[in-house]
């Protein structure tokens, strides 16, 4: 009876020691790439305007800010041929 209790106690302590010894991935620090990816994912969820989004994205990536503008030609239908101010469409 004593050997049964001793072996169960030894088994339980071995199991508990094994569970307590593993390293959890949540406890390690994030790498630079992981931090940048998390920041970009958070930026995508913020619902910013087009200009604000690209300004913040350039800031996070460390790139020079690019200006995005729409052209003044307007929308065109590919099925029609239209002349705009003397130039072919």
C-alpha positions as CSV (number, residue, x, y, z in Angstrom):
1,X,0.0,0.0,0.0
2,X,2.8,2.3,0.9
3,X,4.6,1.7,-2.4
4,X,1.4,2.5,-4.3
5,X,0.9,5.8,-2.5
6,X,4.6,6.6,-3.0
7,X,4.6,5.8,-6.7
8,X,1.4,7.9,-7.2
9,X,2.9,10.7,-5.3
10,X,6.1,10.5,-7.4
11,X,4.1,10.4,-10.6
12,X,2.0,13.4,-9.6
13,X,5.1,15.4,-8.7
14,X,6.8,14.5,-12.0
15,X,3.7,15.6,-14.0
16,X,3.5,18.9,-12.1
17,X,7.2,19.5,-12.5
18,X,6.8,18.9,-16.3
19,X,3.9,21.3,-16.6
20,X,5.6,24.0,-14.6
21,X,8.9,23.9,-16.6
22,X,7.8,24.8,-20.2
23,X,8.4,28.3,-21.6
24,X,5.3,30.0,-22.8
25,X,5.6,31.9,-26.1
26,X,3.5,34.7,-24.7
27,X,6.2,35.5,-22.1
28,X,9.1,36.0,-24.5
29,X,9.6,39.6,-25.9
30,X,8.4,40.3,-29.4
31,X,10.9,40.7,-32.2
32,X,11.1,43.9,-34.2
33,X,9.4,42.3,-37.2
34,X,6.5,41.0,-34.9
35,X,6.1,44.4,-33.3
36,X,5.9,46.1,-36.7
37,X,3.4,43.5,-38.0
38,X,1.2,44.0,-34.9
39,X,1.3,47.8,-35.4
40,X,0.3,47.5,-39.1
41,X,-2.6,45.2,-38.2
42,X,-3.8,47.7,-35.6
43,X,-3.5,50.4,-38.2
44,X,-5.6,48.5,-40.6
45,X,-8.4,48.2,-38.0
46,X,-8.5,51.9,-37.1
47,X,-10.7,53.0,-40.0
48,X,-8.6,56.0,-41.0
49,X,-9.1,58.0,-44.2
50,X,-6.9,57.2,-47.2
51,X,-4.4,60.0,-46.6
52,X,-4.2,59.4,-42.8
53,X,-3.7,55.7,-43.3
54,X,-0.8,56.1,-45.8
55,X,0.8,58.8,-43.6
56,X,0.7,56.5,-40.5
57,X,1.9,53.5,-42.6
58,X,4.9,55.4,-44.0
59,X,5.7,56.6,-40.4
60,X,5.6,53.0,-39.1
61,X,7.7,51.6,-42.0
62,X,10.1,54.5,-41.8
63,X,9.6,55.4,-45.5
64,X,9.3,58.9,-46.8
65,X,5.7,60.0,-47.1
66,X,4.2,59.6,-50.5
67,X,1.5,61.9,-51.8
68,X,-1.4,60.1,-53.4
69,X,-3.6,62.2,-55.6
70,X,-6.4,61.5,-57.9
71,X,-6.0,62.8,-61.4
72,X,-8.3,65.5,-62.8
73,X,-9.3,63.5,-65.9
74,X,-12.3,61.8,-64.2
75,X,-13.7,58.4,-64.8
76,X,-13.9,56.9,-68.2
77,X,-15.8,54.1,-69.7
78,X,-13.6,51.6,-71.6
79,X,-16.5,50.8,-73.9
80,X,-16.8,54.3,-75.3
81,X,-14.3,56.3,-77.2
82,X,-14.3,59.9,-75.9
83,X,-12.1,62.8,-76.8
84,X,-10.8,64.9,-73.9
85,X,-9.4,68.2,-74.7
86,X,-7.9,67.2,-78.0
87,X,-6.3,64.0,-76.8
88,X,-7.4,60.4,-77.4
89,X,-8.9,58.5,-74.5
